[in-house]
Amino acid sequence: MAFLWLLSCFALVGATFGCGVPTIQPVLTGLSRIVNGEDAIPGSWPWQVSLQDKTGFHFCGGSLISEDWVVTAAHCGVKTSDVVVAGEFDQGSDEENIQVLKIAQPSRPLRSCSRPPCPSCPRLTARSPGVPRSPM
């Protein structure tokens, strides 16, 4: 029994090795602040998304945890008219690669999904509008 438990632990560690590590290393100057911090290098945080209202106003951030799920703070108060923006670096530029996912139904992420964002996994991209089913 102990062997199976140990084998399961090694499998879990192996499956998550490297997840949550940016493929493009960020450049930090020591001002490790969240508000008024530093501009990110494009592509250095590929799982980071912007939650915006229908006017394009950014009101909260989130992280892609799977193809269909974004996790964010409970106080964000996401509405069905809000959108998730992934892949945009300069909002004033039309040249950036932008992907928008319309939120059709507010829902909670899977409780069983404890894996951190993994940018090397191809399934961690917002690809098209969808109506996620509530797992609860």
C-alpha positions in Angstrom: 0.0 0.0 0.0 2.8 2.4 0.9 4.5 1.6 -2.5 1.3 2.6 -4.4 1.0 5.8 -2.4 4.7 6.7 -3.1 4.2 5.8 -6.8 1.2 8.1 -7.0 3.2 11.0 -5.4 6.0 10.6 -8.0 3.4 10.5 -10.8 1.8 13.7 -9.5 5.1 15.5 -9.2 6.2 14.3 -12.7 3.0 15.5 -14.3 3.2 19.0 -12.8 7.0 19.5 -13.2 7.5 22.8 -15.0 3.9 24.0 -14.7 3.5 27.7 -13.7 7.0 28.5 -15.0 7.0 31.2 -17.7 8.6 30.0 -21.0 9.9 33.5 -21.5 11.6 34.7 -18.4 10.3 38.0 -17.0 12.7 40.9 -16.5 12.3 42.2 -12.9 14.1 45.3 -11.6 13.2 44.8 -7.9 9.9 46.7 -7.9 7.9 43.5 -7.3 4.7 45.4 -6.9 1.3 44.3 -8.2 -0.3 47.7 -8.7 1.9 50.2 -10.7 4.5 47.4 -11.1 6.4 46.7 -14.3 5.3 46.0 -17.9 5.4 42.4 -18.8 7.4 41.0 -21.7 4.9 39.8 -24.3 4.3 36.1 -23.9 6.0 35.8 -20.5 2.7 35.1 -18.6 0.6 33.3 -21.2 -2.1 32.1 -18.8 -2.9 35.6 -17.5 -6.2 37.0 -18.7 -8.0 40.3 -18.4 -11.7 40.4 -17.3 -13.4 43.3 -19.0 -16.9 44.7 -19.1 -18.8 45.2 -22.4 -17.1 48.7 -22.8 -13.6 47.1 -22.6 -12.9 48.4 -19.1 -10.5 46.0 -17.3 -11.9 45.3 -13.8 -10.1 42.2 -12.7 -7.4 39.6 -13.7 -7.5 35.9 -13.8 -5.6 32.7 -14.8 -6.5 30.1 -17.4 -6.6 26.7 -15.6 -7.9 24.8 -18.5 -9.4 25.3 -22.0 -12.8 26.3 -20.6 -12.0 27.6 -17.1 -10.6 30.9 -15.7 -10.0 31.3 -12.0 -10.3 34.7 -10.4 -10.9 36.4 -7.1 -14.5 36.0 -5.7 -14.8 39.8 -5.3 -14.6 40.3 -9.1 -18.3 39.7 -9.5 -18.2 38.4 -13.1 -21.4 39.0 -15.1 -22.7 37.2 -18.2 -22.0 40.3 -20.3 -18.3 40.4 -19.3 -15.5 39.0 -21.6 -12.2 37.3 -21.0 -9.3 38.7 -23.0 -6.2 36.5 -23.5 -3.1 37.1 -25.6 -3.3 40.9 -25.8 -0.3 42.9 -24.7 -0.9 46.5 -25.9 -4.6 47.4 -25.7 -4.0 50.5 -27.9 -2.6 48.4 -30.7 -4.6 46.4 -33.3 -1.4 44.4 -34.2 -1.4 42.2 -31.1 -2.7 38.7 -31.1 -6.0 38.9 -29.2 -8.4 36.1 -28.2 -11.7 36.9 -26.6 -14.0 34.4 -24.9 -17.5 35.7 -24.2 -18.7 34.5 -20.8 -22.2 33.0 -21.4 -22.7 31.6 -17.9 -20.9 32.5 -14.6 -19.6 29.4 -12.9 -17.0 28.1 -10.4 -13.9 26.3 -11.5 -13.6 22.5 -10.8 -12.6 21.9 -7.2 -10.5 18.9 -8.3 -8.3 21.1 -10.5 -5.4 21.9 -8.3 -2.7 22.1 -11.0 -1.1 25.5 -11.5 -1.2 27.2 -14.9 0.9 25.2 -17.4 1.7 27.3 -20.5 3.4 24.4 -22.3 0.1 22.5 -22.4 -1.7 23.4 -25.7 -5.1 23.0 -24.0 -4.5 26.2 -21.9 -5.6 28.7 -24.4 -8.9 30.6 -24.8 -9.9 29.5 -28.3 -13.6 30.2 -28.9 -16.8 31.2 -27.2 -18.4 28.5 -25.2 -20.9 27.8 -22.5 -19.1 25.8 -19.8 -21.3 23.4 -17.8 -21.2 23.8 -14.0 -19.4 20.8 -12.4 -21.1 21.4 -9.1 
